Structure formats: C-alpha cells, structure tokens
Amino acid sequence: MEASELTALQTLTRADGEEFPLGGKAHVSISGETGDIVGLAVYGDSAPSALLHYKNAQGRAVSEWWPLSRLTVGFPPQGAE
C-alpha cells in the first residue's frame, strides 16, 4: 500500500455503537479520570484502543493507551464519582 492510499483514522466505534472521535473527550471508567483522545489504534491481535491525555490522580499529565471497553465518551456520568 502506498502512503497516498492511507487515510487517517478519525473515529472508532465500539460494538455497542458508542463513537470515540479523535480530539474528543473520554472518561476512564475505573479511575474517574477524563481527558482528550489524542490517538486511535486498531490492531489485528488486540482490542481497539484510544490514546488518552489526562491529569492523573497524583496531578501529573500522562498519555496512556486504553482499550475502548474501559472508556466512555465525554465526561463522567452523573453520580459516578
């Protein structure tokens, strides 16, 4: 495949229909942190993932790959924290 044939991945859609757009916000279900989606990845041997840039519980800025199954789009649901 030539480089000119490659297209940027702009959105990933989870099996339940929830869409994760590049540049959007996502919430880490298990920890309560919310950040910006700065990358998206699809691999043949692992779950689709989003690179999330956020401030962790210790106050440090971090970027970490998360499987879509661990994320929700947008800000935390009401009463989740």
C-alpha positions in Angstrom: 0.0 0.0 0.0 1.4 3.4 -0.9 1.4 6.2 1.6 -1.0 8.2 -0.6 -3.6 5.4 -0.1 -3.5 5.6 3.7 -6.2 7.6 5.5 -6.3 8.9 9.0 -8.5 7.2 11.5 -10.8 9.9 12.8 -13.3 7.8 14.8 -13.6 4.4 16.3 -17.0 2.8 17.0 -17.3 0.2 19.8 -19.6 -2.8 19.3 -22.4 -1.1 21.3 -22.4 1.9 18.9 -20.5 4.4 21.1 -18.2 6.5 19.0 -14.8 7.7 20.0 -13.7 10.7 17.9 -10.1 11.9 17.6 -9.9 15.1 19.6 -13.0 14.3 21.7 -13.2 13.7 25.5 -13.3 10.3 27.1 -13.7 9.1 30.7 -11.8 6.2 32.3 -14.5 4.1 33.9 -12.3 2.5 36.6 -10.4 5.6 37.8 -12.7 8.5 37.2 -10.2 10.5 35.1 -11.2 12.4 32.0 -9.0 13.5 29.2 -8.6 14.2 25.5 -8.5 11.5 22.8 -5.2 12.2 21.0 -4.7 8.8 19.2 -6.7 5.9 17.9 -5.4 2.4 17.1 -6.7 -0.8 15.6 -4.5 -4.0 15.7 -5.3 -7.4 14.4 -4.4 -9.1 17.7 -5.8 -6.8 20.4 -8.8 -4.6 21.2 -9.2 -1.2 19.6 -7.7 1.5 21.8 -7.6 5.2 22.4 -4.6 7.2 23.5 -5.9 9.4 26.3 -4.0 12.5 27.5 -5.2 13.4 31.0 -4.2 14.5 34.5 -3.9 11.5 36.8 -5.0 11.3 40.5 -1.5 12.5 41.5 -1.8 15.6 39.4 0.6 14.5 36.7 -0.1 14.9 33.0 0.0 11.5 31.3 -0.7 9.9 28.0 -1.8 6.3 28.1 -3.4 3.7 25.8 -6.8 2.4 27.0 -9.0 -0.3 25.4 -12.3 1.2 24.4 -14.1 -1.2 26.7 -12.6 0.8 29.7 -13.7 4.2 28.4 -16.9 6.2 28.0 -17.3 9.2 25.7 -17.4 12.6 27.2 -17.4 13.5 30.9 -18.2 11.2 33.8 -21.8 10.1 34.2 -23.8 12.0 36.9 -23.1 10.4 40.3 -20.2 8.3 39.0 -17.6 9.8 41.3 
